[in-house]
Amino acid sequence: MSTPFTTYSLEQLRKRTSAKWQHYGPEVLPLWVAEMDVPIAPAVIDAVNKAMRDGDTGYAVGNGCGDIFAEYALRHWNLVIDPAYALPVIDVIRGLDTVIRAATEPGAPIVLTPPVYYPFAMIVAGTGRTLVNAPLTAGGRLDPESLEKAFSEAAAMGKGGMVLISNPHNPGGAVHTREELTMLATLANKHGIRILSDEIHAPLTMPGYDFVSILAIPEAADAVVVTSASKSYNLAGLKSAIIQANENSSELLETIRNSGYESPSHLGSIAHMAAFQGGDEWLADVVKDIDRNRHLVTELVDNFLPGALYTPVHSTYLAWIDCRPLNLGEDPAQVFLEKGKVAFNSGHTFGPGGEGHIRVNMGTSPEILTEAFRRAALAL
């Protein structure tokens, strides 16, 4: 019996025309960009097909996604949010960019927690804000000492500012605990720093771990979340996302609403709402596959990259592997690509602390995952 990750053969996957399978030539096995090798949830297929049959391909309107996401958050995380404070946007990156522009002035400090999703630093640069780093601990957790230092530096600039976090964390895979988020919020309040949280991987939290949204933290009353169904349901090509906040951010949301922000694709909204509303069973099967693969990677690292360091992620389908003991230099991904014809993400692009690491897309079949590590071993 096939599972989501074993549905398609390598031959079938190579016929896909998306970035993951077309960026490199056919001689390279691609386990890099965050696309999963899965069929789409039936609820999404039905909703998009219906829209196409009905000719329902106009402009997006209304806030149905906010209502449906509120129901989803309550069902999955017991999180109570008000759809009145939800705003549909085109995608998470644009949503983060939009919030930063609306909530801060040019030159204001934006604190990041590297190694972290590399487009965050690009957003900071693109908005003309000032990057301040608060590196994670060696174990990939939020570091109170690092945050205190960064927030003090940010406050000294006299321009307010924000801290942009990834929860669950990409690339390390940590799910921030309630205690860690409370610590973050307490320190942020002390220094006048607002919290912005990318929670796109929340539905992919592994068994045994509990996702906690920053919106569930009383000390973070003015925090803002940007999220989407795109990563969990493999819908990156159908553009849609949500800015979600609490009542304390109503003025900020109104500012964004009146600023000419980019709204989502109508088909994207239809797809994402269908995923949140009818994709629970499909998602449960995907999480089972990720759970299996995250432990398989432990075996593969031991067998093919002995000495490299890996801890199974608590969320996401992205393995974060420390290859520094292998002495392959700052960018082992480039070595694996040249010598093994396998593509991983280069860890150094995720900022300080990422040097010598690789990020591996585990959202594929065990056979493909195993072949990828076999190829990587050719570099040793």
N, C-alpha and C positions, 0 to 999 in steps of 0.2 A: 504494500500500500504506500503510495507516494505521500509526502508531506510537502508543505510550501516550498522548502528549499531543495527538494528532490524532484520537483515537477518537470523541470526543463533540463535537457542534455546540454553539454557544452556546445554542440553543433547548433542547437536551437538558439542558445543565448548569443552566439556570435552573429546571428541575423538581426539582433536588436540594433536600432540606429541611435540610441542615446549615448551620452558622453562616456559612460563607463566602458562600453564595448567598442566605441569607435575612436577614442582618443589615441590609442596605441594600435600598432599593426597586429595582424593575426598571429604572429609568432609570440606575442606577449600575453600572459595570463593576467587579467586585470582584477586586482583586489584593492582598489584605492577609493575612488569617490563613493559617497554614501548613497548607493542604489542597491536594493536587494534583488536577488535573482528569484523572484516569486511571481505567481499569478496574482492578479488583482482581486480584492474582495468582491464576491458576487453582488453584494448590495451596491457597491460603487459601479460595477459594470452595468447593472440594471438601471441605475439612476441616470448614468451618462447616455446609455443607449436610448432610454426614453426621451431624454432631452433632444437627442439627434433626430429621432423619429418624429417628434412633435415640432421640430424646427425651433426649439427653445434655446437659441444661441445668441441672445441679445446681451444687453448690459446687466451687470449685477445690480441688485437693489435690495434695500431692507437689511434687517439684522437677524434673519433666521438662524444664521450660524451662531450668534451669541446665545440664543435660547437653547439650541441643541448642544452647544459646548457646555453650557451650565448644567444641563441634565447629565452629560457625560462625566463631568468633574464630580458631581454628586455621587453618581453610580460607581465610579472607579476609585475615588480618593476620599469620599465623604467630605468634599470641599464645597462649601456654599459660596457661590459667586452670583453677582447680580448682572444679568445680561444688559441692563441699562448702561453699564460701564464697560461694554465690549464694543470694539470698533473693527470691522473687517478691513484688512489691508492685503496687498498683493502677495507678499511673502514675508518670512521672518526677518531676513536681512534688511529689507526695505522698512519693515516695521520698527526694528531697532534704530535704524538711521533716523526715521521720522520722529520717534520719541526723544532721542538725544537732541535733535535740532530744536524741538519744541520746548524741551525742559531745561536746556542749558544755553549759555551764550558762547559765541566763538572764543576759543582759547580755554574754555573751562576744562578742568581735569576729568578724565574718564579713567577709572581704576579697573584694570583687568587682573585676572588671576591665572597667569600662565603656568605651565603650558596649557593653552586654551584655543578653541576653534579659531583658526587663523583669520577668517574674515572680520573678526572683532577689531583687530588692529587696523584693518583696512577701513572700517567704518569710522574709527576715531580719526584717522588721517584725512579721510574724505570729507568729514564734517568740520575740519579745522579745529578740532579740540586737542587737548594735550593728554598724551598717554602717560599713565602712572601705573607701574606694575606692583602687584602684591602676590608674589609667587606662592604656589601651593607648598605644602609640606612635602618631604621626600616620599610620603605615602599617598600623595595625590589628594590631600584634604585641605579645606580652608584653614589658613594659618592665622590665628589671632594676632601674633606679633607682627607678621608681615602686613596684615590689614591695618593695624594701628599705625604703623610707620607710613604706609601709603596714604591713609586717610588724613594723617597729620600734615603730610606734604601737600595733599590736595587742598585742605582747608587753608593752609598758609597762602595759597594763591589768591584767596579772597573772591573766588568766582563761583562758589557752590560746587556743583559737580555731581557725578553719578558713579556707581560701581556697577559694571555689567558682568553678570555671572552666567554660567552655563549650568543648569540643573535639570536633569542629571548632567554630569560634567563630560564634555567632549574635549579631549580624547581619552581621559583617564578612566571614565566609566563609573565614577563615584556618584552615589545618590546622597546629596547633602541631608544630614539628619536635622530634626527639629531643633536640637540643641545647637548645632553649627549655624543654622539660619538665624536663630535667636541671637547668638553671639554676633553674627554679621550685622544684624539690624541694630543691635545695641550700640556697637561701635560706629555704624553709619550715622545714627541719630546724634551721637556725641559730637561728631564733626560736621554735621549738616550735609551729609551725602545721601542722595536718593538711590534706591536700589532698582535696577532694571534686570529682569531675569528672562533668559531664553530657556523655555521649558519644552522644547520641541520633542525631546526623547522620553518624556515622562511616561507615555503608555508602554514603553519597552523596559520597564523596571522588572528585574528578574525575581523569581520566587524567593521568599525569605527576606526581601527588602521592601520598605514602604516609602513611596514617593511622597514628599511633603512640598507643597507649593509655597513660595514666598508669600502668597496671598493669605495663607493660613496662619501667618505669624503676626500676632497683635502688635508687636513692636515695629512692624514694617507697614504701617497703615497707608503710606503713600507710595508703596512699591508698585511697579508696573511689570506685567508679564507679556511677552510675545510668544505665541505658540502656533502650532499648525498640525494637521494630520499628515503632512507630507512625508516625514521620515518614517513614522510608525506604519503607515499604510502604503508607502512607496508611490507617492503622488506628486513628486517634485515637478513633474511636467505639467501639472494642472494647478496653476497658481492660485493660492489662497492662504490666508493666515488671519490671526486674531490678535489685536491688542486688548488685553483684559486688565482691569484695575478695580479698585474699590472706590467708595464714594469720595474719599479724600483727594482723588485724582480727577474728579469730574471737570474741574476747570482746565486741566491739561488736555483731557480728551476733547473738550469743546474747542480748544485752540487748534488741535490737530484736525478736527472735523472741518474747521473753517480755513484750513491752510492749503487746500487743493491736493491732499495726499492721494496716492495711487490706490484705487480700490481693486479688489480681486477680479479675476476672470469669472464670468458667470458660470461657465462649465466647471471651473475650479471650485467655486462655492458649492455647486451641486454635488460634486464628487466628495468634497471634504465633509459636508453635512451627512451624506449617505454613509461615509466611513464611521463618523462619530455615532451615528444613530443605529446603524445595522451591521457594524463590522466587528462586534465583540468576539464572536466565535472564531472568525478568521484570525483575529489578532492573537487569541489564545493559542492557536496552532503555531503561529509565527514565533511567539515567545518560547514555546517548547523547543522549536528548532534552534533558536538563538542559545537557549540554555544548554542544549546538547553541544553546540559548537564551541561555546565559551570554555567548556571543560575539555573538549577535544583539542583545543589549541594548547592547553597545558601539556598534553602528550606530544603534540607535534613540535613544540619548542624543545622539550626534553630530548626528542629523538633526532631532530634535524638541526636545531640551533643550540646545542648544549652549552650552557653558560649564560645564555640570554635570560632575562628576568621578565616574568609575566605573572600577573594576578588576575584571575577571572573577573571580568567587569561586573558591576552591579546593575548596569543598565546599558543601553545601546547595543548595536551589533558591531562595534568597533573595538578591536583588541589593541592595547597600547603596550608595546614590547620594548624593553630596554636592551639594546644591542651593544652597549658600550663594552661589556666584557669580551665581545668578539673582536674588538680592535679593528673595526671597519671604518673608522673615521666619523666625522660629524654627520654624514648623510649616508647611512647604510642602505637606505632605500635605493639610492642611485647605484650602489654596488650590486644589489640584488637584481636591479633592472638590467644592468649591463652584462652580468655574468650568469644570471639565472633566467632572464626573460620573464620576470614576474614583477608586477607593478604594485607597490605599496605607497602610502603617503609618507613623505619625509617629515620626521619629527621636528626638525629645527624650525620648520615654518610655523609651528604652534607657539613660538616664542621661547623665552628663557626657560631652561629646564627640559626642552624638547630635543636638544642635541643628542645624537647617537641613538635616537628612538625611531621606531616605525609605527604607523597606524595601519592595521590590517582590517579590511572589510570582511567580516565573518558571515555576512548575509548571503550565503551560497551553500551549495551541497557539500557534505563531508568529503566527497571525492575530489571536488575542485579545490577545497581548502587544503587537503592533504597534498595534492599535486603542487600547489603553490609553495608549501614549505619544502617539498622535495627539491623544487627548483632553487629555492633560496639557499639550500645547503650546498649548492654547486659553487657558491661564492666563498665558502670556507676553505 
